[in-house]
Amino acid sequence: MAVTGAYRQAFPRFVHVQPVPDQFFYGQCDGVRYAATRFQVTSGATQEELVGMQDEGSVTKYFRATTGSGWSYLTSDAFPRGAHGCGDVPAIPETLSAAWGNCAM
């Protein structure tokens, strides 16, 4: 999955990860594609990955892509998460966060 590659590029210490099933949001605004998901470790995860994902894995990650470019990591939720979920993330358009139900998971 393309956003997994973007996440691994931004955080090279997390190799054995994948999006949490049924917790993936995708949409497009003004020609820009956006995605939001949380990650979990996969088989083969190292002790460092297991420990690191205890905090890092608990927050939603946000990505974007435009025509001709691949996915890139934007930001993560605050910890603890804001009261309005992805509605509190300035990088995500308001109309999209509303369509996503503020990324309620």
TORPA-4810 file (N, C-alpha, C, O; in nm, 3 decimals):
<nodes>
NODE_1_0.085_-0.117_0.000_0.000_0.000_0.000_0.090_0.124_0.000_0.189_0.130_0.072_M
NODE_2_0.053_0.221_-0.080_0.136_0.339_-0.102_0.157_0.423_0.024_0.268_0.472_0.047_A
NODE_3_0.054_0.441_0.107_0.072_0.522_0.227_0.164_0.451_0.327_0.233_0.517_0.404_V
NODE_4_0.165_0.318_0.325_0.257_0.245_0.413_0.401_0.277_0.374_0.485_0.299_0.461_T
NODE_5_0.429_0.281_0.246_0.562_0.318_0.199_0.600_0.459_0.239_0.714_0.485_0.278_G
NODE_6_0.504_0.551_0.230_0.530_0.690_0.271_0.557_0.698_0.420_0.642_0.775_0.465_A
NODE_7_0.485_0.618_0.498_0.507_0.617_0.643_0.644_0.559_0.676_0.715_0.613_0.761_Y
NODE_8_0.680_0.450_0.610_0.812_0.389_0.634_0.924_0.485_0.595_1.028_0.488_0.661_R
NODE_9_0.904_0.562_0.490_1.005_0.659_0.448_1.020_0.768_0.554_1.132_0.812_0.582_Q
NODE_10_0.910_0.813_0.610_0.915_0.918_0.713_0.967_0.866_0.846_1.030_0.940_0.922_A
NODE_11_0.940_0.738_0.875_0.980_0.676_1.001_1.050_0.543_0.972_0.989_0.437_0.988_F
NODE_12_1.176_0.547_0.929_1.245_0.425_0.884_1.256_0.316_0.989_1.280_0.200_0.954_P
NODE_13_1.241_0.348_1.115_1.253_0.245_1.219_1.132_0.152_1.221_1.138_0.045_1.282_R
NODE_14_1.022_0.191_1.156_0.902_0.108_1.151_0.892_0.039_1.014_0.839_0.096_0.918_F
NODE_15_0.943_-0.082_1.008_0.943_-0.160_0.884_0.824_-0.255_0.878_0.759_-0.268_0.775_V
NODE_16_0.797_-0.321_0.989_0.692_-0.423_0.995_0.561_-0.361_1.043_0.517_-0.386_1.156_H
NODE_17_0.498_-0.280_0.956_0.373_-0.214_0.991_0.275_-0.223_0.875_0.313_-0.242_0.759_V
NODE_18_0.148_-0.209_0.908_0.042_-0.202_0.808_-0.073_-0.121_0.866_-0.086_-0.110_0.988_Q
NODE_19_-0.159_-0.065_0.779_-0.276_0.005_0.830_-0.366_-0.088_0.911_-0.381_-0.206_0.879_P
NODE_20_-0.425_-0.035_1.016_-0.522_-0.111_1.096_-0.645_-0.136_1.009_-0.698_-0.041_0.950_V
NODE_21_-0.691_-0.260_0.998_-0.809_-0.289_0.916_-0.931_-0.206_0.958_-0.954_-0.182_1.076_P
NODE_22_-1.006_-0.163_0.859_-1.131_-0.089_0.879_-1.111_0.047_0.946_-1.206_0.103_1.002_D
NODE_23_-0.990_0.100_0.942_-0.963_0.232_0.999_-0.885_0.316_0.898_-0.783_0.377_0.932_Q
NODE_24_-0.932_0.317_0.774_-0.864_0.389_0.667_-0.962_0.485_0.602_-1.072_0.447_0.562_F
NODE_25_-0.922_0.610_0.592_-1.004_0.714_0.529_-0.932_0.764_0.404_-0.810_0.781_0.405_F
NODE_26_-1.007_0.787_0.298_-0.950_0.833_0.173_-1.046_0.933_0.110_-1.168_0.914_0.116_Y
NODE_27_-0.992_1.038_0.050_-1.076_1.135_-0.019_-0.993_1.231_-0.100_-0.870_1.228_-0.097_G
NODE_28_-1.061_1.317_-0.174_-0.993_1.412_-0.260_-1.061_1.548_-0.250_-1.184_1.557_-0.249_Q
NODE_29_-0.980_1.652_-0.243_-1.029_1.791_-0.242_-0.940_1.873_-0.334_-0.817_1.870_-0.322_C
NODE_30_-1.001_1.945_-0.426_-0.928_2.034_-0.516_-0.809_1.965_-0.584_-0.702_2.024_-0.596_D
NODE_31_-0.828_1.842_-0.627_-0.724_1.770_-0.699_-0.616_1.708_-0.613_-0.524_1.645_-0.665_G
NODE_32_-0.626_1.724_-0.483_-0.529_1.665_-0.391_-0.595_1.547_-0.321_-0.705_1.558_-0.269_V
NODE_33_-0.526_1.432_-0.321_-0.577_1.314_-0.253_-0.524_1.313_-0.109_-0.409_1.350_-0.084_R
NODE_34_-0.609_1.271_-0.017_-0.573_1.262_0.124_-0.608_1.124_0.177_-0.702_1.060_0.129_Y
NODE_35_-0.534_1.080_0.275_-0.563_0.954_0.343_-0.531_0.969_0.490_-0.446_1.049_0.529_A
NODE_36_-0.601_0.892_0.571_-0.577_0.891_0.716_-0.593_0.747_0.764_-0.686_0.677_0.724_A
NODE_37_-0.502_0.704_0.850_-0.509_0.570_0.905_-0.422_0.560_1.030_-0.337_0.646_1.055_T
NODE_38_-0.444_0.456_1.105_-0.353_0.418_1.213_-0.277_0.295_1.165_-0.322_0.226_1.074_R
NODE_39_-0.163_0.270_1.225_-0.082_0.155_1.186_-0.069_0.057_1.302_-0.079_0.094_1.419_F
NODE_40_-0.045_-0.068_1.266_-0.017_-0.172_1.364_0.104_-0.252_1.314_0.133_-0.253_1.195_Q
NODE_41_0.172_-0.318_1.407_0.287_-0.399_1.368_0.240_-0.527_1.301_0.128_-0.573_1.324_V
NODE_42_0.327_-0.584_1.220_0.300_-0.711_1.154_0.399_-0.815_1.206_0.487_-0.784_1.286_T
NODE_43_0.383_-0.938_1.160_0.475_-1.043_1.204_0.617_-1.005_1.165_0.640_-0.943_1.061_S
NODE_44_0.709_-1.041_1.248_0.849_-1.008_1.226_0.892_-0.877_1.289_1.008_-0.838_1.278_G
NODE_45_0.800_-0.808_1.356_0.834_-0.681_1.420_0.940_-0.701_1.526_0.937_-0.798_1.602_A
NODE_46_1.034_-0.608_1.530_1.140_-0.612_1.630_1.088_-0.559_1.763_0.981_-0.499_1.771_T
NODE_47_1.166_-0.582_1.867_1.130_-0.528_1.999_1.120_-0.376_1.993_1.031_-0.317_2.054_Q
NODE_48_1.212_-0.313_1.920_1.209_-0.167_1.906_1.079_-0.121_1.838_1.020_-0.021_1.879_E
NODE_49_1.036_-0.194_1.736_0.911_-0.158_1.668_0.791_-0.177_1.760_0.701_-0.093_1.764_E
NODE_50_0.790_-0.288_1.833_0.679_-0.314_1.925_0.666_-0.205_2.030_0.556_-0.157_2.057_L
NODE_51_0.778_-0.166_2.089_0.777_-0.061_2.191_0.741_0.074_2.128_0.660_0.148_2.183_V
NODE_52_0.803_0.105_2.015_0.779_0.234_1.949_0.636_0.253_1.906_0.583_0.364_1.911_G
NODE_53_0.572_0.146_1.862_0.434_0.157_1.815_0.332_0.165_1.929_0.215_0.192_1.903_M
NODE_54_0.374_0.142_2.052_0.281_0.157_2.164_0.224_0.298_2.168_0.105_0.316_2.192_Q
NODE_55_0.307_0.396_2.145_0.260_0.535_2.141_0.231_0.577_1.997_0.122_0.625_1.967_D
NODE_56_0.328_0.558_1.910_0.316_0.603_1.771_0.197_0.538_1.701_0.129_0.603_1.622_E
NODE_57_0.172_0.412_1.729_0.062_0.342_1.664_-0.075_0.382_1.713_-0.176_0.347_1.650_G
NODE_58_-0.081_0.454_1.823_-0.212_0.488_1.880_-0.272_0.614_1.819_-0.387_0.647_1.847_S
NODE_59_-0.196_0.684_1.737_-0.247_0.808_1.677_-0.265_0.792_1.526_-0.194_0.714_1.462_V
NODE_60_-0.358_0.865_1.471_-0.385_0.861_1.328_-0.278_0.939_1.253_-0.234_1.045_1.297_T
NODE_61_-0.237_0.884_1.139_-0.138_0.948_1.051_-0.211_1.002_0.929_-0.311_0.944_0.885_K
NODE_62_-0.162_1.111_0.874_-0.225_1.177_0.760_-0.126_1.188_0.644_-0.008_1.214_0.664_Y
NODE_63_-0.178_1.167_0.523_-0.096_1.163_0.402_-0.165_1.243_0.292_-0.285_1.269_0.298_F
NODE_64_-0.086_1.281_0.190_-0.143_1.350_0.074_-0.065_1.311_-0.051_0.051_1.270_-0.044_R
NODE_65_-0.132_1.324_-0.164_-0.070_1.299_-0.294_-0.138_1.387_-0.397_-0.258_1.414_-0.389_A
NODE_66_-0.061_1.432_-0.495_-0.115_1.510_-0.605_-0.086_1.435_-0.735_-0.007_1.340_-0.736_T
NODE_67_-0.151_1.477_-0.842_-0.127_1.414_-0.971_0.021_1.421_-1.003_0.083_1.527_-0.999_T
NODE_68_0.077_1.307_-1.034_0.219_1.302_-1.070_0.313_1.286_-0.952_0.434_1.274_-0.971_G
NODE_69_0.260_1.285_-0.831_0.347_1.264_-0.714_0.294_1.147_-0.633_0.174_1.117_-0.635_S
NODE_70_0.383_1.084_-0.563_0.342_0.974_-0.476_0.290_1.027_-0.344_0.283_1.148_-0.322_G
NODE_71_0.254_0.936_-0.259_0.203_0.971_-0.127_0.316_1.023_-0.040_0.429_0.973_-0.046_W
NODE_72_0.286_1.123_0.041_0.383_1.173_0.139_0.313_1.187_0.273_0.193_1.216_0.281_S
NODE_73_0.390_1.166_0.377_0.340_1.180_0.514_0.323_1.328_0.545_0.413_1.407_0.517_Y
NODE_74_0.209_1.365_0.602_0.183_1.504_0.642_0.210_1.526_0.790_0.293_1.608_0.828_L
NODE_75_0.137_1.453_0.873_0.143_1.476_1.017_0.071_1.363_1.089_0.012_1.275_1.026_T
NODE_76_0.076_1.367_1.220_0.001_1.273_1.304_-0.090_1.352_1.397_-0.070_1.471_1.420_S
NODE_77_-0.189_1.283_1.450_-0.273_1.343_1.554_-0.187_1.385_1.672_-0.077_1.333_1.692_D
NODE_78_-0.238_1.477_1.748_-0.175_1.510_1.876_-0.197_1.392_1.970_-0.282_1.306_1.946_A
NODE_79_-0.120_1.388_2.077_-0.139_1.283_2.177_-0.154_1.350_2.312_-0.058_1.410_2.360_F
NODE_80_-0.269_1.343_2.375_-0.387_1.271_2.330_-0.454_1.342_2.212_-0.430_1.460_2.186_P
NODE_81_-0.536_1.267_2.144_-0.605_1.315_2.025_-0.696_1.433_2.059_-0.756_1.436_2.167_R
NODE_82_-0.706_1.529_1.968_-0.793_1.644_1.987_-0.940_1.604_1.989_-0.977_1.499_1.937_G
NODE_83_-1.021_1.686_2.047_-1.164_1.657_2.063_-1.236_1.644_1.929_-1.340_1.578_1.921_A
NODE_84_-1.183_1.707_1.824_-1.248_1.704_1.693_-1.176_1.614_1.594_-1.195_1.628_1.473_H
NODE_85_-1.092_1.523_1.642_-1.024_1.428_1.554_-0.951_1.497_1.441_-0.875_1.591_1.464_G
NODE_86_-0.973_1.450_1.318_-0.901_1.510_1.206_-0.951_1.651_1.176_-0.889_1.723_1.098_C
NODE_87_-1.061_1.691_1.236_-1.106_1.829_1.226_-1.011_1.926_1.296_-1.015_2.046_1.271_G
NODE_88_-0.926_1.873_1.384_-0.826_1.955_1.453_-0.692_1.959_1.379_-0.597_2.021_1.426_D
NODE_89_-0.684_1.893_1.263_-0.559_1.885_1.188_-0.564_1.986_1.073_-0.637_1.964_0.976_V
NODE_90_-0.488_2.097_1.082_-0.497_2.202_0.980_-0.465_2.155_0.838_-0.515_2.213_0.742_P
NODE_91_-0.385_2.050_0.824_-0.346_2.002_0.690_-0.459_1.930_0.618_-0.449_1.907_0.497_A
NODE_92_-0.565_1.894_0.688_-0.679_1.824_0.627_-0.792_1.925_0.603_-0.837_1.991_0.697_I
NODE_93_-0.838_1.937_0.478_-0.947_2.032_0.449_-1.071_2.004_0.536_-1.106_1.889_0.560_P
NODE_94_-1.135_2.111_0.580_-1.252_2.098_0.667_-1.362_2.014_0.604_-1.425_1.933_0.671_E
NODE_95_-1.385_2.033_0.474_-1.491_1.957_0.408_-1.461_1.807_0.409_-1.552_1.725_0.420_T
NODE_96_-1.335_1.773_0.398_-1.298_1.631_0.399_-1.308_1.573_0.539_-1.359_1.462_0.556_L
NODE_97_-1.260_1.646_0.640_-1.271_1.594_0.776_-1.418_1.578_0.816_-1.452_1.486_0.890_S
NODE_98_-1.504_1.667_0.767_-1.648_1.652_0.795_-1.703_1.527_0.726_-1.782_1.453_0.785_A
NODE_99_-1.663_1.504_0.601_-1.709_1.385_0.529_-1.660_1.257_0.596_-1.728_1.155_0.592_A
NODE_100_-1.544_1.263_0.658_-1.486_1.149_0.729_-1.543_1.136_0.871_-1.501_1.048_0.945_W
NODE_101_-1.634_1.221_0.910_-1.688_1.215_1.046_-1.581_1.245_1.150_-1.581_1.187_1.258_G
NODE_102_-1.489_1.337_1.114_-1.376_1.373_1.200_-1.289_1.253_1.236_-1.226_1.248_1.341_N
NODE_103_-1.287_1.154_1.144_-1.201_1.035_1.157_-1.232_0.956_1.283_-1.141_0.899_1.345_C
NODE_104_-1.357_0.951_1.321_-1.396_0.873_1.439_-1.365_0.726_1.412_-1.409_0.668_1.313_A
NODE_105_-1.289_0.667_1.504_-1.251_0.526_1.488_-1.292_0.448_1.610_-1.269_0.327_1.616_M
</nodes>
